[in-house]
Amino acid sequence: MVMHMAATTVVIAVRGGSDAKSRCRAVLGKAGCAALVRAMLGDMVAVLIASPLISKILLVTPTPELARGLPVTLIHDEPEGGLNAAFAKGAQGLSGPVLFLPADLPELDGEAVQGLLRRYKGGHVLLVPSVTDGGTGALLTDRPEDQIFAFGVNSLAAHETAARQNGQPVSQLASDAFAHDLDRPDQLTRAAHRGGPRTRALLAELLTERQAA
């Protein structure tokens, strides 16, 4: 008998706007940081929507223009809301496997997405460790309860604790594509070489302008 995997919903939470990626502002400028968020999001959505294992993408953001031209369902978030509140809002009413992602994963590729989704067998929480700050690059679960979300510094341990308190087993998967987020200036060069096409093109332009200034 051939087993068919349940289609996965993706929830991406992102703020965007004038305060986007403030730690990179000294290098890229305010407009450059906002453009970088749009470029990374566009690359991520293009990769995700190409997967036959993904049914839809929900984008939770207080910056609705980020959804323009993308095959996503927009969920409007309040400007003062935090990242974890945004994930909880996006999770409302969902069933089946749900993949929760930050919007700053420039190296995301189809092979990594397929590998993560095929690894998931249901009934537990699957986490991808981030390379920085003890964070979480991805969270996949079929029980997206509000109290599980703890994205931020040291979130990997917090996610494990919350899942176990909810009676959910936890497993981890190492994946560079999900682990390398982009928050700091020292990560820009890597993204300029290994990011998706929109991200590479934008950073090639912005970093060249910076060097010429």
Backbone as JSON, one array per atom type, in Angstrom:
{
  "sequence": "MVMHMAATTVVIAVRGGSDAKSRCRAVLGKAGCAALVRAMLGDMVAVLIASPLISKILLVTPTPELARGLPVTLIHDEPEGGLNAAFAKGAQGLSGPVLFLPADLPELDGEAVQGLLRRYKGGHVLLVPSVTDGGTGALLTDRPEDQIFAFGVNSLAAHETAARQNGQPVSQLASDAFAHDLDRPDQLTRAAHRGGPRTRALLAELLTERQAA",
  "N": [[0.85, -1.19, 0.0], [0.55, 2.22, -0.86], [1.57, 4.99, 0.95], [0.16, 8.14, 1.43], [1.28, 11.4, 1.95], [0.0, 13.89, 4.12], [-1.02, 17.08, 2.98], [0.89, 19.99, 3.6], [0.51, 22.99, 5.42], [1.96, 26.19, 5.28], [3.08, 28.66, 7.49], [4.17, 31.88, 7.56], [5.69, 34.4, 9.38], [6.2, 37.87, 9.47], [7.53, 41.14, 9.89], [8.5, 43.48, 8.41], [8.5, 46.62, 6.57], [9.41, 49.97, 7.7], [11.03, 49.5, 9.89], [12.43, 47.22, 9.44], [14.9, 44.66, 9.74], [16.84, 46.09, 11.37], [19.4, 45.9, 12.43], [21.03, 45.66, 10.28], [21.04, 48.08, 9.12], [23.07, 50.0, 9.09], [24.71, 49.17, 7.09], [23.09, 48.65, 4.81], [21.18, 50.65, 4.74], [17.95, 52.13, 5.47], [15.93, 51.82, 3.47], [17.13, 49.84, 1.94], [17.17, 47.68, 3.73], [14.43, 47.18, 4.03], [13.88, 46.42, 1.4], [15.42, 44.12, 1.28], [14.04, 42.36, 2.99], [11.71, 41.97, 1.46], [12.85, 40.73, -0.79], [13.99, 38.34, 0.25], [11.68, 37.11, 1.24], [10.22, 36.77, -1.14], [11.89, 34.94, -2.5], [11.74, 32.74, -0.74], [8.98, 32.08, -0.81], [8.68, 31.37, -3.5], [10.2, 29.01, -3.61], [8.83, 27.4, -1.74], [6.17, 27.22, -2.72], [6.53, 25.71, -4.92], [6.71, 23.14, -4.06], [5.19, 19.97, -4.1], [4.18, 18.98, -1.78], [3.15, 20.96, -0.26], [0.28, 22.76, 0.56], [-0.77, 25.37, 0.91], [0.19, 28.79, 1.6], [0.37, 30.88, 4.32], [0.64, 34.26, 5.13], [1.54, 36.19, 7.73], [1.41, 39.42, 8.74], [2.01, 42.89, 9.57], [2.42, 44.48, 7.47], [0.99, 44.78, 4.72], [1.65, 45.13, 2.02], [3.77, 43.47, 1.49], [2.74, 41.08, 0.65], [1.96, 41.47, -1.92], [1.6, 40.36, -5.19], [2.49, 37.83, -4.6], [1.87, 34.3, -4.22], [0.19, 33.89, -1.79], [-1.83, 33.69, 1.2], [-2.99, 36.44, 2.84], [-2.76, 37.4, 6.19], [-3.68, 39.82, 8.28], [-1.71, 41.45, 10.66], [-1.35, 43.06, 13.85], [0.48, 46.11, 14.24], [1.89, 46.35, 16.66], [2.12, 43.81, 17.54], [3.93, 40.85, 18.45], [6.36, 38.45, 17.15], [5.74, 35.79, 17.93], [3.08, 35.99, 18.73], [2.05, 36.53, 16.23], [2.52, 34.1, 14.88], [0.84, 32.45, 16.39], [-1.62, 33.58, 15.74], [-1.73, 33.03, 13.01], [-1.95, 30.28, 13.15], [-4.48, 29.67, 13.93], [-7.35, 27.7, 13.69], [-6.23, 25.85, 11.96], [-5.51, 22.59, 10.64], [-3.91, 19.34, 10.4], [-0.48, 18.86, 9.22], [1.62, 21.65, 9.94], [3.9, 24.06, 8.95], [6.0, 26.31, 10.43], [7.63, 29.3, 9.81], [10.23, 31.75, 10.04], [10.77, 34.79, 8.17], [13.26, 35.16, 7.09], [15.08, 33.44, 5.69], [17.33, 33.07, 3.6], [18.66, 31.05, 2.2], [16.98, 28.98, 1.62], [15.91, 26.07, -0.09], [14.5, 23.87, -2.61], [15.15, 21.14, -2.27], [15.82, 20.98, 0.45], [13.39, 21.68, 1.62], [11.69, 19.57, 0.75], [13.03, 17.44, 1.97], [12.7, 18.02, 4.7], [9.88, 17.93, 5.0], [9.28, 15.32, 4.23], [10.53, 13.94, 6.22], [8.88, 14.25, 8.35], [6.55, 12.56, 10.33], [4.25, 12.89, 11.69], [2.35, 13.55, 14.72], [4.26, 14.62, 16.42], [6.66, 17.2, 17.32], [8.78, 18.75, 15.09], [11.89, 20.21, 14.91], [14.18, 22.6, 13.58], [17.38, 23.51, 14.34], [18.7, 26.81, 14.64], [21.63, 28.53, 13.45], [22.47, 30.59, 15.02], [22.28, 32.19, 18.21], [20.94, 30.19, 19.65], [18.56, 29.67, 18.43], [15.54, 28.93, 16.46], [15.08, 27.58, 13.31], [12.99, 26.44, 11.92], [9.74, 25.13, 12.56], [7.74, 22.36, 12.8], [4.63, 20.89, 13.05], [1.67, 18.95, 13.88], [-0.06, 19.76, 15.72], [-0.68, 22.68, 16.31], [-0.57, 24.48, 18.82], [-1.19, 27.47, 20.67], [0.58, 28.06, 22.84], [2.99, 26.95, 22.25], [4.74, 28.5, 20.76], [7.79, 30.14, 20.65], [9.69, 31.73, 19.39], [12.82, 33.34, 18.91], [15.7, 34.46, 20.78], [17.45, 31.7, 22.08], [15.33, 30.01, 21.54], [15.08, 27.38, 20.7], [15.46, 25.53, 22.84], [13.34, 26.45, 24.4], [11.15, 25.85, 22.77], [11.31, 23.06, 22.73], [10.8, 22.48, 25.44], [8.18, 23.53, 25.75], [6.76, 21.93, 23.93], [7.0, 19.37, 25.06], [5.69, 19.79, 27.46], [3.17, 19.99, 26.48], [2.7, 17.42, 25.91], [3.83, 16.42, 23.58], [6.08, 14.58, 21.64], [9.49, 15.38, 20.68], [11.66, 16.06, 17.96], [14.75, 16.68, 16.21], [16.17, 18.19, 13.28], [19.01, 18.7, 11.41], [19.73, 21.29, 9.19], [21.16, 23.25, 6.84], [19.91, 25.03, 5.1], [17.59, 25.85, 6.38], [18.64, 26.71, 8.74], [20.32, 28.93, 8.52], [19.6, 31.95, 9.08], [19.05, 35.5, 8.45], [20.12, 38.15, 10.06], [22.13, 39.85, 10.86], [24.8, 42.16, 10.01], [27.21, 40.76, 9.42], [26.34, 38.5, 8.19], [25.57, 39.06, 5.66], [27.28, 38.8, 3.41], [27.49, 36.03, 3.02], [24.81, 35.45, 2.37], [24.65, 36.88, 0.02], [26.02, 35.27, -1.72], [24.9, 32.71, -1.44], [22.18, 32.9, -1.29], [18.74, 33.02, -2.5], [17.63, 33.86, -5.91], [16.49, 36.51, -6.03], [17.42, 37.64, -3.65], [20.22, 37.44, -3.95], [20.64, 39.09, -6.21], [19.74, 41.59, -5.29], [21.47, 42.08, -3.07], [23.93, 42.06, -4.36], [23.76, 44.43, -5.76], [23.31, 46.35, -3.67], [25.5, 45.99, -1.9], [27.63, 46.5, -3.59], [27.18, 49.19, -4.14], [27.62, 50.19, -1.62], [30.34, 49.64, -1.21], [31.41, 51.26, -3.11], [30.86, 53.75, -2.21]],
  "CA": [[0.0, 0.0, 0.0], [1.31, 3.46, -0.93], [1.13, 5.98, 1.93], [0.16, 9.5, 0.92], [1.52, 12.38, 2.99], [-0.95, 14.99, 4.19], [-0.46, 18.34, 2.5], [1.35, 20.87, 4.67], [0.3, 24.44, 5.37], [3.1, 26.98, 5.76], [2.78, 29.97, 8.08], [5.34, 32.76, 7.64], [5.44, 35.65, 10.1], [7.22, 38.87, 9.13], [7.08, 42.51, 10.16], [8.74, 44.33, 7.26], [8.31, 48.05, 6.78], [10.55, 50.86, 7.94], [11.89, 49.02, 10.97], [12.92, 45.89, 9.07], [16.33, 44.34, 9.79], [17.49, 47.31, 11.83], [20.83, 45.68, 12.71], [21.76, 45.77, 9.01], [20.77, 49.39, 8.55], [24.31, 50.75, 8.88], [25.3, 48.71, 5.83], [22.15, 48.66, 3.68], [20.23, 51.74, 4.79], [16.58, 51.73, 5.83], [15.24, 51.32, 2.28], [17.77, 48.58, 1.56], [16.71, 46.63, 4.64], [13.06, 46.85, 3.65], [13.95, 45.69, 0.14], [15.97, 42.79, 1.57], [12.94, 41.54, 3.51], [10.86, 41.6, 0.32], [13.58, 39.81, -1.65], [14.08, 37.03, 0.91], [10.34, 36.53, 1.27], [9.91, 36.32, -2.5], [12.65, 33.71, -2.77], [11.2, 31.66, 0.07], [7.65, 31.69, -1.32], [8.88, 30.68, -4.79], [10.65, 27.65, -3.3], [7.79, 26.67, -1.01], [4.98, 26.97, -3.53], [6.88, 24.7, -5.92], [6.68, 21.81, -3.46], [3.89, 19.3, -4.18], [3.76, 18.6, -0.43], [2.62, 22.14, 0.4], [-1.03, 23.11, 0.03], [-0.97, 26.82, 0.89], [1.11, 29.59, 2.41], [-0.25, 32.01, 5.01], [1.61, 35.29, 5.49], [1.03, 37.02, 8.82], [2.25, 40.61, 8.72], [1.36, 44.2, 9.64], [2.85, 45.2, 6.27], [0.3, 44.0, 3.69], [2.27, 45.23, 0.7], [4.7, 42.36, 1.3], [2.04, 39.97, 0.0], [1.59, 41.85, -3.28], [2.19, 39.57, -6.26], [2.92, 36.52, -4.13], [0.78, 33.34, -4.07], [0.01, 33.66, -0.36], [-3.02, 34.24, 1.83], [-2.56, 37.47, 3.78], [-3.42, 37.57, 7.48], [-3.19, 41.11, 8.79], [-1.28, 41.45, 12.05], [-1.26, 44.4, 14.42], [1.88, 46.59, 14.24], [2.56, 46.16, 17.95], [2.18, 42.38, 17.86], [5.23, 40.21, 18.34], [6.48, 37.34, 16.22], [5.05, 34.6, 18.41], [1.65, 36.27, 18.62], [1.72, 36.4, 14.82], [2.43, 32.68, 14.58], [-0.38, 31.94, 17.03], [-2.74, 34.07, 14.95], [-1.75, 32.27, 11.77], [-2.25, 28.87, 13.41], [-5.88, 29.5, 14.33], [-8.23, 26.95, 12.81], [-5.52, 24.96, 11.05], [-5.38, 21.17, 10.99], [-2.88, 18.69, 9.59], [0.86, 19.4, 9.48], [1.83, 23.07, 9.68], [5.3, 24.45, 9.03], [6.12, 27.7, 10.84], [8.93, 29.8, 9.38], [10.54, 33.17, 9.95], [10.84, 35.2, 6.76], [14.62, 35.57, 6.75], [15.87, 32.25, 5.38], [17.69, 33.31, 2.2], [19.24, 29.88, 1.54], [15.98, 27.93, 1.48], [15.84, 25.47, -1.43], [13.49, 22.83, -2.74], [15.62, 19.87, -1.7], [15.71, 21.07, 1.9], [11.96, 21.66, 1.95], [11.2, 18.21, 0.57], [13.64, 16.6, 2.98], [12.07, 18.29, 5.99], [8.49, 17.48, 5.01], [9.26, 13.85, 4.16], [11.01, 13.43, 7.5], [7.84, 14.37, 9.36], [5.61, 11.43, 10.32], [3.06, 13.25, 12.44], [2.29, 13.23, 16.13], [5.33, 15.19, 17.22], [7.17, 18.49, 16.88], [10.08, 18.66, 14.44], [12.56, 21.5, 14.98], [15.48, 22.79, 12.96], [18.15, 24.51, 15.09], [19.35, 27.91, 13.94], [23.07, 28.59, 13.73], [22.76, 31.71, 15.91], [21.46, 32.57, 19.37], [20.13, 29.1, 20.15], [17.24, 29.89, 17.85], [14.82, 27.91, 15.71], [14.91, 27.93, 11.91], [11.71, 25.92, 11.43], [8.97, 24.33, 13.51], [6.72, 21.6, 12.07], [3.79, 20.15, 13.99], [0.27, 18.82, 13.5], [-0.84, 20.3, 16.84], [-0.14, 24.03, 16.48], [-1.19, 25.16, 19.94], [-0.62, 28.81, 20.85], [1.63, 28.18, 23.84], [4.25, 26.33, 21.82], [5.59, 29.41, 20.01], [8.78, 30.83, 21.49], [10.76, 32.16, 18.5], [13.69, 34.36, 19.44], [16.95, 33.96, 21.36], [17.31, 30.45, 22.85], [13.98, 29.47, 21.33], [15.08, 25.94, 20.47], [15.2, 24.9, 24.13], [12.0, 26.82, 24.83], [10.2, 25.07, 21.97], [11.35, 21.68, 23.22], [10.12, 22.43, 26.73], [6.75, 23.75, 25.54], [6.18, 20.76, 23.27], [6.91, 18.26, 26.01], [4.64, 20.13, 28.4], [1.91, 19.72, 25.77], [2.62, 15.99, 25.64], [4.27, 16.13, 22.22], [7.49, 14.24, 21.46], [10.25, 16.35, 19.92], [12.85, 15.62, 17.25], [15.47, 17.75, 15.53], [16.79, 17.91, 11.98], [19.99, 19.71, 11.01], [19.56, 21.69, 7.79], [21.75, 24.56, 6.61], [18.98, 25.89, 4.39], [16.67, 26.4, 7.37], [19.36, 27.17, 9.93], [21.04, 30.18, 8.3], [18.78, 33.13, 8.91], [19.85, 36.7, 8.16], [19.77, 39.23, 10.98], [23.26, 40.7, 11.21], [25.62, 42.57, 8.87], [28.24, 39.8, 9.06], [25.71, 37.41, 7.44], [25.16, 39.54, 4.34], [28.13, 38.27, 2.34], [27.07, 34.65, 2.77], [23.53, 35.49, 1.66], [24.9, 37.39, -1.33], [26.54, 34.17, -2.53], [24.15, 31.47, -1.31], [20.76, 33.17, -1.22], [17.94, 32.84, -3.71], [17.97, 34.82, -6.98], [16.13, 37.89, -5.69], [18.32, 38.09, -2.59], [21.57, 37.62, -4.52], [20.65, 40.26, -7.1], [19.62, 42.8, -4.49], [22.67, 42.31, -2.29], [25.0, 42.41, -5.28], [23.61, 45.86, -6.03], [23.45, 47.18, -2.47], [26.84, 45.91, -1.34], [28.51, 47.18, -4.53], [27.0, 50.62, -3.9], [28.26, 50.5, -0.33], [31.79, 49.62, -1.38], [31.8, 52.38, -3.98], [30.58, 55.03, -1.52]],
  "C": [[0.89, 1.24, 0.0], [0.73, 4.46, 0.07], [1.23, 7.37, 1.33], [0.32, 10.49, 2.07], [0.44, 13.44, 2.95], [-0.27, 16.27, 3.72], [-0.19, 19.27, 3.68], [0.98, 22.31, 4.39], [1.54, 25.12, 5.92], [2.59, 28.3, 6.32], [4.1, 30.73, 8.21], [4.92, 34.03, 8.36], [6.57, 36.63, 9.81], [6.66, 40.25, 9.42], [7.28, 43.39, 8.92], [8.61, 45.8, 7.6], [9.58, 48.78, 7.15], [11.49, 50.38, 9.02], [12.54, 47.67, 10.66], [14.45, 45.8, 9.19], [17.19, 45.52, 10.23], [18.99, 47.12, 12.09], [21.68, 45.78, 11.44], [21.67, 47.17, 8.41], [22.04, 50.18, 8.27], [24.97, 50.37, 7.57], [24.37, 48.95, 4.64], [21.28, 49.91, 3.62], [18.83, 51.23, 5.07], [15.84, 51.16, 4.63], [15.82, 49.98, 1.83], [17.33, 47.43, 2.43], [15.29, 46.2, 4.31], [13.04, 46.04, 2.35], [14.49, 44.27, 0.35], [14.89, 41.86, 2.11], [12.05, 41.07, 2.37], [11.55, 40.56, -0.56], [13.65, 38.42, -1.04], [12.72, 36.34, 0.94], [9.95, 36.01, -0.1], [10.62, 35.04, -2.87], [12.08, 32.53, -2.0], [9.87, 31.16, -0.49], [7.78, 30.94, -2.63], [9.3, 29.23, -4.57], [9.52, 26.83, -2.69], [6.62, 26.3, -1.9], [5.25, 25.93, -4.61], [6.82, 23.28, -5.37], [5.29, 21.19, -3.58], [3.36, 18.88, -2.82], [3.17, 19.77, 0.35], [1.31, 22.57, -0.26], [-1.26, 24.61, -0.06], [0.03, 27.48, 1.81], [0.32, 30.76, 3.01], [0.84, 32.98, 5.43], [0.97, 36.21, 6.53], [1.95, 38.23, 8.97], [1.42, 41.87, 8.94], [1.68, 45.06, 8.42], [2.25, 44.51, 5.05], [0.91, 44.07, 2.3], [3.29, 44.13, 0.45], [4.05, 41.2, 0.57], [1.74, 40.25, -1.47], [2.36, 41.02, -4.31], [2.66, 38.19, -5.86], [1.71, 35.59, -3.95], [0.59, 32.93, -2.61], [-1.35, 34.19, 0.07], [-2.58, 35.18, 2.93], [-3.42, 37.43, 5.04], [-2.84, 38.82, 8.11], [-2.89, 41.01, 10.27], [-1.22, 42.89, 12.54], [0.2, 44.83, 14.48], [2.61, 46.32, 15.54], [2.68, 44.7, 18.34], [3.58, 41.82, 17.66], [5.19, 39.02, 17.39], [5.68, 36.13, 16.67], [3.54, 34.77, 18.44], [1.19, 36.14, 17.18], [1.6, 34.93, 14.41], [1.16, 32.07, 15.17], [-1.62, 32.37, 16.25], [-2.86, 33.28, 13.65], [-2.17, 30.83, 11.95], [-3.73, 28.62, 13.68], [-6.68, 28.75, 13.26], [-7.55, 25.98, 11.87], [-5.51, 23.53, 11.56], [-4.38, 20.53, 10.03], [-1.54, 19.32, 9.87], [0.98, 20.86, 9.07], [3.3, 23.39, 9.92], [5.37, 25.94, 9.31], [7.54, 28.18, 10.56], [9.06, 31.3, 9.59], [10.76, 33.51, 8.48], [12.24, 35.55, 6.3], [15.54, 34.37, 6.55], [16.3, 32.31, 3.92], [18.2, 32.08, 1.47], [18.24, 28.75, 1.33], [15.94, 27.4, 0.05], [14.87, 24.29, -1.42], [13.89, 21.51, -2.13], [15.48, 19.87, -0.18], [14.26, 21.01, 2.35], [11.4, 20.25, 1.85], [11.76, 17.28, 1.65], [13.0, 16.78, 4.35], [10.66, 17.7, 6.04], [8.4, 15.95, 4.96], [9.75, 13.22, 5.46], [9.87, 13.38, 8.53], [6.8, 13.26, 9.22], [4.35, 11.73, 11.12], [3.16, 12.88, 13.9], [3.39, 13.81, 16.99], [5.7, 16.57, 16.68], [8.56, 18.29, 16.31], [10.68, 20.06, 14.37], [13.86, 21.48, 14.19], [16.23, 23.85, 13.75], [18.71, 25.58, 14.16], [20.82, 27.93, 14.31], [23.41, 29.7, 14.73], [21.78, 31.76, 17.07], [20.61, 31.45, 19.94], [18.72, 29.11, 19.6], [16.7, 28.7, 17.08], [14.61, 28.38, 14.28], [13.6, 27.48, 11.33], [11.07, 25.11, 12.54], [7.83, 23.69, 12.74], [5.95, 20.75, 13.06], [2.4, 19.96, 13.41], [-0.65, 19.17, 14.67], [-0.33, 21.7, 17.15], [-0.86, 24.82, 17.57], [-0.43, 26.45, 20.25], [0.61, 28.83, 21.75], [2.96, 27.57, 23.41], [5.21, 27.35, 21.23], [6.49, 30.23, 20.92], [9.94, 31.33, 20.64], [11.5, 33.35, 19.09], [14.96, 33.72, 19.99], [16.65, 32.75, 22.25], [15.94, 29.79, 22.69], [13.97, 27.96, 21.14], [14.76, 25.19, 21.77], [13.79, 25.21, 24.62], [10.93, 26.05, 24.06], [10.15, 23.62, 22.43], [10.58, 21.55, 24.54], [8.61, 22.57, 26.56], [6.08, 22.54, 24.9], [6.0, 19.61, 24.25], [5.84, 18.54, 27.08], [3.25, 19.9, 27.8], [1.74, 18.23, 25.45], [3.02, 15.58, 24.24], [5.74, 15.74, 22.2], [8.18, 15.25, 20.54], [11.4, 15.67, 19.2], [13.48, 16.82, 16.57], [16.04, 17.27, 14.21], [17.76, 19.04, 11.66], [19.81, 20.01, 9.53], [20.09, 23.1, 7.61], [20.75, 25.53, 6.0], [17.98, 26.56, 5.33], [17.4, 27.06, 8.54], [19.98, 28.54, 9.77], [20.06, 31.31, 8.0], [19.67, 34.34, 8.64], [19.33, 37.83, 9.05], [20.88, 40.26, 11.14], [24.08, 41.06, 9.97], [26.64, 41.52, 8.45], [27.67, 38.59, 8.3], [25.37, 37.8, 6.0], [25.98, 38.93, 3.21], [27.76, 36.84, 2.0], [25.77, 34.63, 1.97], [23.7, 35.98, 0.22], [25.4, 36.31, -2.27], [25.65, 32.94, -2.53], [22.64, 31.66, -1.26], [20.05, 32.86, -2.52], [18.2, 33.96, -4.71], [17.62, 36.26, -6.66], [17.1, 38.45, -4.65], [19.72, 38.35, -3.13], [21.63, 38.88, -5.37], [20.59, 41.56, -6.3], [20.9, 43.1, -3.72], [23.87, 42.63, -3.17], [24.96, 43.9, -5.58], [23.91, 46.72, -4.8], [24.87, 47.15, -1.91], [27.86, 46.57, -2.26], [28.41, 48.68, -4.33], [27.71, 51.03, -2.61], [29.76, 50.58, -0.46], [32.27, 50.81, -2.2], [31.65, 53.74, -3.28], [31.81, 55.55, -0.76]]
}
